[in-house]
Amino acid sequence: MLSDIIVAGQIVEIGAVKEADDNPEEGIQEMKKTYRTKVFDVLSEDQLEIMMPIEKGKVILLAVDGQFDLCFYTEKGLYQCFARVLDRYKSNNIYIVVVELTSNLRKRQRREYYRLDCALGVMVRRLEDTEIAALEQNQFRPKEGLPMKKGAIADISGGGLRFIADYGFDVGTMIYCTYILNMKNGEKQYHMAGRVLRSEELEDRPGIYENRVQYINMDVDEREEIIRYIFEEERRQRHKAINK
């Protein structure tokens, strides 16, 4: 059942199935890439309302009768289907399209995690050689009392995080980081080992680095907790924006 999987507020990736007609409707952009937006409401078992994607402050209009590939980020994993736009309109300053599913909803097997933009503090240090060896044996226990440096998380996902700091790392560096998330039942501190995938100095901020990190040997339960936090925070931000 569609309503058992898809709910309002979930992230959905949308991309065109085929190129636009030679004479597209005025104001309709040919979609040459995918966009991320949100489910607005579930109308029935084959119809949804979706918020039109916005990029750089500009609404990406979706053509009526246009065919699109949808990928939903749900708490049960990634689900994909094809859909056709039935209608579009504006309600309370929100641009919405009504879509009708033209294929069955199927689960996607690729491991991908939606990244939530945020502003959270993080403490970071390099892993010592003995810690790396223990990590490779799935016996990682961080050493206590070693000095750590401050950073600011810019986005977080179930697979890793991106943080900004006045220091960088060589790609492949193994690090230890700790941060706090405000969960439903209170604050929880997370202790993560990770590998640096990218570390680059920001062009407009000399001496400031953007560091992308992938978690290593992460506890499955903690990963699910972080994913739930991301979905709950998305819902909270959505309700806050609608009720302004």
C-alpha positions in Angstrom: 0.0 0.0 0.0 1.4 3.4 -1.0 0.2 5.1 2.2 2.1 2.5 4.3 5.4 3.7 2.8 5.0 7.3 1.6 4.1 10.1 4.0 4.0 13.9 3.9 7.4 15.5 4.4 9.5 12.8 2.9 12.3 13.7 0.6 11.7 12.8 -3.1 14.2 13.0 -6.0 12.5 13.8 -9.3 14.0 13.5 -12.8 12.6 13.6 -16.3 11.9 10.3 -18.0 12.4 11.7 -21.5 13.4 15.0 -23.0 10.8 17.8 -23.4 8.8 18.2 -26.6 10.2 20.4 -29.4 7.7 23.0 -28.4 7.5 22.9 -24.7 4.8 24.7 -22.7 5.9 28.3 -22.0 7.7 28.6 -18.7 8.5 24.9 -18.5 12.2 24.0 -18.1 13.6 20.9 -19.7 14.9 18.9 -16.8 18.5 17.8 -17.5 19.2 16.7 -13.9 17.4 15.5 -10.9 16.0 17.7 -8.2 15.2 17.1 -4.5 11.9 18.2 -3.1 9.3 16.9 -0.6 6.0 15.0 -0.6 3.2 17.4 0.4 0.4 14.9 0.8 -0.8 11.4 -0.1 -4.2 11.7 -1.9 -4.9 8.1 -2.7 -3.1 4.8 -3.4 -1.9 6.1 -6.8 -1.9 9.9 -6.4 0.4 12.3 -4.5 0.9 16.0 -4.1 4.5 17.0 -4.4 6.1 20.4 -3.8 7.7 21.7 -6.9 11.5 21.8 -6.7 13.2 25.1 -6.1 16.8 25.9 -7.2 18.5 29.2 -6.4 15.2 30.7 -5.4 13.5 29.7 -8.7 10.6 27.3 -9.0 11.3 24.4 -11.4 7.9 24.1 -13.2 6.9 20.6 -14.1 4.9 20.2 -17.3 1.3 18.8 -17.0 1.3 15.3 -18.6 5.1 15.2 -18.2 6.5 11.8 -17.2 8.9 11.7 -14.3 11.1 9.3 -12.4 10.5 9.6 -8.6 12.8 8.2 -5.9 11.5 8.5 -2.3 13.7 8.6 0.8 11.7 6.7 3.4 12.3 5.2 6.8 12.0 1.8 5.2 14.6 2.6 2.5 14.7 4.0 -1.0 11.6 3.5 -3.2 11.3 4.3 -6.9 8.4 4.6 -9.4 7.4 6.5 -12.5 4.6 9.1 -12.4 2.7 11.5 -14.7 1.8 15.1 -13.7 -2.0 15.6 -13.6 -2.2 19.2 -12.3 -0.2 22.0 -10.7 -1.2 24.9 -8.6 -0.2 27.3 -5.8 -1.6 27.0 -2.3 -0.5 29.2 0.6 2.5 30.3 -1.3 3.6 26.7 -1.9 3.8 25.4 -5.5 2.4 22.0 -5.8 2.0 19.3 -8.5 -0.4 16.4 -8.4 1.1 13.2 -9.8 -0.3 9.8 -10.7 1.8 6.7 -10.4 2.2 4.9 -13.7 4.3 2.0 -12.3 4.4 0.0 -9.1 6.5 1.4 -6.2 9.6 -0.8 -5.9 12.4 -0.8 -3.4 15.8 0.3 -4.6 18.9 -1.6 -3.4 21.5 1.1 -3.7 22.8 2.4 -0.4 22.3 6.1 -0.4 21.6 8.5 2.5 19.9 11.8 2.4 22.0 14.6 3.8 20.4 17.1 6.2 21.8 20.6 6.2 22.5 21.6 9.8 24.7 23.6 12.1 26.1 21.3 14.8 29.3 21.3 16.8 31.8 18.5 16.4 35.1 17.5 18.0 37.6 15.8 15.8 41.1 14.2 15.9 43.2 11.7 13.9 43.0 8.1 14.9 46.2 6.6 16.3 47.8 3.6 14.6 46.7 1.2 17.3 43.1 2.5 17.0 43.1 2.0 13.2 44.4 -1.6 13.7 41.6 -2.2 16.2 39.1 -0.7 13.8 40.2 -3.1 11.1 39.5 -5.9 13.5 36.0 -4.5 14.4 37.3 -3.9 17.9 37.5 -0.1 17.9 37.5 1.6 21.3 38.6 5.3 21.2 41.3 6.3 23.6 40.3 8.7 26.3 41.9 12.0 27.1 43.5 12.8 23.7 43.3 16.4 22.4 40.5 17.1 19.9 39.8 20.1 17.7 36.5 21.9 17.2 34.6 22.0 13.9 31.1 22.7 12.7 28.9 20.1 10.9 27.3 21.5 7.8 25.4 18.4 6.8 24.9 14.9 8.2 23.5 11.6 6.9 23.3 8.0 7.8 26.6 7.4 5.9 28.8 10.3 6.9 29.0 14.0 7.5 30.5 17.2 6.1 32.2 19.7 8.5 33.9 23.0 8.3 37.0 23.8 10.3 40.2 25.8 10.3 42.2 22.6 9.5 42.1 19.9 6.8 43.3 16.4 6.3 44.9 14.3 3.6 42.3 12.2 1.7 42.1 8.8 3.3 43.0 10.0 6.8 41.2 8.0 9.5 39.6 10.2 12.1 37.5 10.0 15.3 34.7 12.5 15.8 32.0 13.1 18.4 28.9 15.2 18.3 25.5 15.5 20.1 22.0 15.1 18.4 18.8 16.3 20.1 16.7 13.2 19.8 13.0 12.8 20.8 14.0 11.3 24.2 16.8 13.8 24.9 20.3 14.5 23.8 22.6 11.7 22.7 26.3 11.8 22.1 27.7 9.9 19.1 31.3 8.7 18.8 32.3 7.9 15.2 35.3 6.6 13.4 35.5 7.7 9.8 37.6 8.1 6.7 38.2 11.5 5.0 36.9 11.4 1.5 37.7 15.0 0.6 39.3 18.0 2.3 39.5 21.3 0.5 40.2 24.9 1.4 37.2 27.2 0.7 37.9 29.6 -2.1 36.1 32.5 -0.4 37.5 31.7 3.1 41.3 31.2 3.1 42.4 29.0 6.0 38.9 27.4 6.3 38.4 23.8 5.1 35.5 21.7 4.1 35.9 18.1 5.1 33.8 15.2 3.9 33.8 12.0 6.1 32.5 8.5 5.6 31.7 6.5 8.7 33.6 3.3 9.1 32.3 0.1 10.8 29.3 2.1 12.1 26.9 0.4 14.5 23.7 -0.5 12.6 21.4 0.7 15.5 23.2 4.1 15.7 22.9 4.5 11.9 19.2 3.9 12.1 18.9 6.4 15.0 20.7 9.1 12.9 18.4 8.4 9.9 15.3 8.7 12.1 16.7 12.0 13.5 17.1 13.3 10.0 13.6 12.5 9.0 12.1 13.9 12.2 14.1 17.1 11.8 13.0 17.4 8.2 9.3 17.1 9.4 9.9 19.7 12.1 11.4 22.2 9.7 8.6 21.6 7.2 5.9 22.2 9.8 7.7 25.3 11.0 7.9 26.7 7.5 4.2 26.0 6.8 3.0 27.5 10.0 5.0 30.7 9.7 
